[in-house]
Each structure stands twice: as structure tokens, then as C-alpha cells.
């Protein structure tokens, strides 16, 4: 993995535990923070968390509800994570005004954490 190669190049020793997972021997070393900063961009992005079928269905219903309430630009959720991304619809101005201009739709359509 490029991250671990980079860390080795910055003087860190990579060891493998009983579970096979890599870890750094010198984690308490003053060299560790600068090495980590130099190599951090090489860490792979974590895999997206998959939404449950129920959460995905709720997210789809919420998006449809928002559009039924007149917010035609409101996007569908990501089919894997169930999250609505601003990049998938609407302008930044529309997103900024969403709660202010569409308070009732926001309250009626989007589930609130319990």
C-alpha cells in the first residue's frame, strides 16, 4: 500500500500484529506526526457505508416528498449510502435557502434523528 511505503520512506517501521493488521512501531516518536502528514494523502478513502434497504427507501421517499412540495431540484439519494449530495442537484444558493424558504417541506419530508 502506498501509504505504508511512504511511511517507511519517512523512517517509520511497519510491523504486523497477530491479526495481520499493520501498525507503526514508532507511533510515539517525534518523527511520526510529520511522516503521517507527508503520507496522509496516500491513504485510500474508506468504503462507503451501505444504507439498509429501509433507510434507502426512507431517503427515496423523502426526496420524492421534497419534490412534491415544490422543490423540483431536490436530488434522489445515493443508491448505496442513501445520502443526498448537494453536487447531485440544486445550486449552492438553493441549498442555503432550503431551510429558510421551504421550512414546512423540510420539516414534513426529512426525517429528524431521534
QUINOR-V692120 format. One record per pair of residues at least 12 apart in sequence whose C-alpha atoms are under 10 Angstrom apart, sorted by the first residue. I is the first residue (numbers start at 1). GAP is how many residues later the second one is. D is the distance in Angstrom with one decimal. If there is no record, write none. Layout:
# QUINOR-V692120
I,GAP,D
I,GAP,D
This chain:
# QUINOR-V692120
1,41,8.5
1,42,8.4
1,43,9.0
2,37,8.5
2,39,9.8
2,40,6.1
2,41,7.6
2,42,9.1
3,33,8.9
3,35,9.5
3,36,5.8
3,37,7.1
3,38,8.0
3,39,4.9
3,40,5.5
3,41,8.3
4,18,8.6
4,19,9.2
4,20,9.1
4,32,9.8
4,35,8.2
4,36,9.9
4,38,8.7
4,39,8.7
5,34,9.0
5,37,9.6
6,29,8.0
6,30,8.9
6,32,8.0
6,33,5.8
6,34,9.2
6,36,8.1
7,17,8.8
7,25,8.6
7,27,9.8
7,28,6.0
7,29,6.9
7,30,9.7
7,31,8.2
7,32,6.4
7,33,9.2
7,35,10.0
8,16,9.4
8,27,8.8
8,31,10.0
9,26,8.7
9,30,9.7
10,21,8.1
10,22,8.5
10,24,8.5
10,25,5.5
10,26,8.7
10,28,8.4
10,29,8.7
11,15,9.0
11,20,7.7
11,21,8.5
11,24,7.8
12,12,6.6
12,13,7.2
12,14,6.3
12,15,8.3
12,17,9.1
12,19,7.9
12,20,7.1
12,23,7.7
12,24,9.5
13,12,5.6
13,13,6.7
13,14,9.2
14,12,8.6
14,13,10.0
48,32,7.7
48,33,6.6
49,31,7.7
49,32,5.9
49,33,9.2
50,28,9.9
50,29,8.8
50,30,5.3
50,31,4.8
50,32,7.7
50,33,9.9
51,27,9.3
51,28,8.4
51,29,6.1
51,30,4.8
51,31,5.6
51,32,8.5
52,28,8.9
52,29,8.5
52,30,8.4
53,26,9.9
53,27,9.6
53,29,9.2
54,28,9.9
55,26,9.0
55,27,6.8
55,28,9.6
56,21,7.7
56,22,8.5
56,23,7.2
56,24,7.9
56,25,7.5
56,26,4.9
56,27,8.4
57,20,9.5
57,22,9.7
57,25,8.3
58,19,9.7
58,24,8.6
58,51,9.7
58,52,9.0
58,53,8.3
59,17,7.9
59,18,6.2
59,19,9.0
59,20,9.5
59,22,9.6
59,23,5.9
59,24,7.3
59,25,8.0
59,50,9.5
59,51,8.1
59,52,8.5
60,15,9.3
60,16,6.2
60,17,6.1
60,18,9.1
60,19,9.0
60,22,7.8
60,23,9.6
60,24,9.4
61,15,9.1
61,16,9.6
61,48,8.0
61,49,9.0
62,12,9.7
62,14,8.7
62,15,9.0
62,22,9.9
62,43,9.7
62,44,9.2
62,46,8.8
62,47,5.1
62,48,5.5
62,49,7.6
63,12,6.4
63,13,5.6
63,14,7.1
63,21,8.3
63,46,7.6
63,47,8.1
64,12,7.6
64,13,10.0
64,45,8.6
65,40,7.8
65,41,9.3
65,43,8.3
65,44,5.6
65,45,8.4
66,36,9.1
66,38,9.9
66,39,6.1
66,40,7.3
66,41,9.9
66,42,8.6
66,43,6.1
66,44,8.1
67,38,9.1
67,42,9.6
68,37,9.0
68,41,9.7
69,33,8.6
69,35,8.8
69,36,6.0
69,37,9.2
69,39,9.3
69,40,8.7
70,32,8.9
70,35,8.4
71,19,9.3
71,23,9.4
71,27,8.8
71,31,8.1
71,34,8.4
71,35,9.9
72,17,9.4
72,18,8.8
73,15,9.1
73,16,5.7
73,17,5.2
73,18,8.7
73,21,8.7
73,22,9.8
74,12,8.7
74,14,8.4
74,15,5.9
74,16,6.4
74,20,9.4
74,21,9.0
74,24,9.7
75,12,9.0
75,13,5.9
75,14,5.1
75,15,7.7
76,12,7.9
76,13,8.5
